Amino acid sequence: TRGDAVDLRSDTLTRPTPAMRRAMAEAEVGDDVYREDPTVNALEERVAELFGHEAALFVPSGTMGNQIGLRLVCEPGQEVLGDADAHVLTYEMGAAAALFGLSSRTVVSDGGRLSADQLIAQVRPHGDWHLTATAAIAVENTHNRGGGLVQPLAELEKLFAWSRTAGVNVHLDGARVFNASVASGVPLATYGRLADTASVCLSKGLGAPVGSVLVASAERIAAARLWRKRLGGGMRQVGVLAAAAAHALDHHLDRLATDHEHARLLAERLGVDPATVETNMVVVDDVPAPAVAEAARAQGVLVGQVSARRVRLVTHLDVDRDDVERAAKVLTQVIGDLA
Ligand SMILES: Cc1ncc(COP(=O)(O)O)c(CN[C@H](C(=O)O)[C@H](C)O)c1O
């Protein structure tokens, strides 16, 4: 809870725990532009290893991690192919076009679930003097607008194997890949190795206040560091933030399973099919979302509005079991009253 509100709007809202704040305060720091911050250097090495890549770069947001990741695998005038509800193309303010001149095209998937064949069928080859070449395919795991769904490993494997034969790169928007791994049991390195570039968030379910990490080859991360500086993302004593991220990896990773349990409990209480809840999100459809949000807020429960008729509930570190029961009671009554 926050104050006395149960905040289910997003897992981006988690605040540092007292133990995390101590880690931040005690962090060993240096000037990261000179590569002299030992805490962020250690975090970058650790996350690269975790995801089976040569190198990694700490960035202030998932958006910067995604957009630099796309720029590493797609040149201006080439295109990124993705899901019609992909965060990298629908939520990041058109950054791929605005910042880097990347073209993009989307396919309407089955609720966010990746179909390798569907994407492969849309890829445009390099070398034809008439066609915008598809340089990269963006995948999102878990899928946000898909309600936190975990991508089928077989589809990820099929897409990546094919991409090796087609000269197409794969970028993973792994903002919630930690949730995907905890839910599926698939190791993080397995997910990491099925992408050329991957951006992973430490500031969502893991509970760090700021930060994502981009992983890729050493050559690509060197280029990413340059792009980050160009975007004004060169940071100085950033170990204060990296220490929070390292603390989150040490102490908050396994507990994501609790968020998943809470989401399933919330779904059950609300009459939403728990089978549709794979990680930390519950989607409630066919309700007047603005009215539900307003009425729930009046009773101390904050919810997300995905569309006029869809409410999103996200469980996280700052939501405990009592909060879930309280939110379920309020939302059952509010939705019942508005039905
Ligand atoms: C899949 C995915 N990839 C990237 C990002 C961007 O991360 P930030 O730039 O907010 O750190 C998000 C943030 N998601 C936020 C949320 O879910 O509340 C909002 C929608 O932007 C995301 O869900």
The ligand as an SDF file (V2000), in Angstrom:
LIG
                    3D

 23 23  0  0  0  0  0  0  0  0999 V2000
    6.8720   -4.0230  -22.1270 C   0  0  0  0  0  0  0  0  0  0  0  0
    7.4710   -2.7040  -21.7470 C   0  0  0  0  0  0  0  0  0  0  0  0
    8.6230   -2.3160  -22.3340 N   0  0  0  0  0  0  0  0  0  0  0  0
    9.2000   -1.1220  -22.0160 C   0  0  0  0  0  0  0  0  0  0  0  0
    8.6330   -0.2710  -21.0880 C   0  0  0  0  0  0  0  0  0  0  0  0
    9.2990    1.0720  -20.8590 C   0  0  0  0  0  0  0  0  0  0  0  0
    9.9100    1.1460  -19.6440 O   0  0  0  0  0  0  0  0  0  0  0  0
   10.2090    2.6000  -19.0430 P   0  0  0  0  0  0  0  0  0  0  0  0
   10.7140    3.4600  -20.1590 O   0  0  0  0  0  0  0  0  0  0  0  0
    8.8980    3.0830  -18.4960 O   0  0  0  0  0  0  0  0  0  0  0  0
   11.2400    2.3550  -18.0020 O   0  0  0  0  0  0  0  0  0  0  0  0
    7.4450   -0.6390  -20.4350 C   0  0  0  0  0  0  0  0  0  0  0  0
    6.8170    0.3060  -19.4170 C   0  0  0  0  0  0  0  0  0  0  0  0
    5.4430    0.0170  -19.2450 N   0  0  0  0  0  0  0  0  0  0  0  0
    4.6790    0.9380  -18.4620 C   0  0  0  0  0  0  0  0  0  0  0  0
    3.6280    0.1430  -17.6900 C   0  0  0  0  0  0  0  0  0  0  0  0
    3.4200   -1.0490  -18.0580 O   0  0  0  0  0  0  0  0  0  0  0  0
    3.0380    0.7030  -16.7790 O   0  0  0  0  0  0  0  0  0  0  0  0
    3.9790    1.9790  -19.3490 C   0  0  0  0  0  0  0  0  0  0  0  0
    2.8590    1.3380  -20.1440 C   0  0  0  0  0  0  0  0  0  0  0  0
    4.8830    2.5000  -20.2490 O   0  0  0  0  0  0  0  0  0  0  0  0
    6.8340   -1.8770  -20.7730 C   0  0  0  0  0  0  0  0  0  0  0  0
    5.7060   -2.2730  -20.1990 O   0  0  0  0  0  0  0  0  0  0  0  0
  1  2  1  0
  2  3  1  0
  2 22  2  0
  3  4  2  0
  4  5  1  0
  5  6  1  0
  5 12  2  0
  6  7  1  0
  7  8  1  0
  8  9  2  0
  8 10  1  0
  8 11  1  0
 12 13  1  0
 12 22  1  0
 13 14  1  0
 14 15  1  0
 15 16  1  0
 15 19  1  0
 16 17  2  0
 16 18  1  0
 19 20  1  0
 19 21  1  0
 22 23  1  0
M  END
$$$$
